Amino acid sequence: MASKVIEWKALEHAHRDHSNEWYWTVGSIAIAGAILSLYFGNVILAILIVLSGFTAILQAHTPPNILLYRITRRGIQIGKTAYPYSSLQSFWVIDEAVHDRIILRSQKLFMPYIIIPFDSTKTDPDEIRDYLLEYLDEEEMEEPVLNQIMERLGF
């Protein structure tokens, strides 16, 4: 049984610098969507679109924090949040040259996947895989489509 703790520090998400045009585009799309919603008489959707646009701009502008990631015999810890193995179903380790990550399938309805970045030059992906195999099933998974879309859009 694994008694060792695997830990590393990494950014909570990839951060991209955005041009002023990017911010104007996101703001313009949000305002256009809100105006269109108001035209069709849906005030609540218009408010939601404006708030979503503002939140997206704020999130894109805020630099990511550096978090401590830990894999222990009790579960996985990301910063101050702990995920016991009993709340997880399976995992998949993706070892790519640029974008190494662990995908965890959670049992939670509103957060079915947890994506954990790591650097394979500093943390051995085989060690992570072997450790997690003692507690979780390995299941080949792709990063959720919504995450891929958000990454391509620069979020």
ABEGO torsion letter per residue (X at the ends): XBABBBBBBBBABBBBBBBAAAAAAAAAAAAAAAAAAAAAGBAAAAAAAAAAAAAAAAAAABBBBBBBBBBBAAEBBBEABBBBAAABABBBBBBBAABBBBBBBBABAABABBBBBBBAAABBAAAAAAAAAAABBBBBBBBBAAAAAAAAAGX
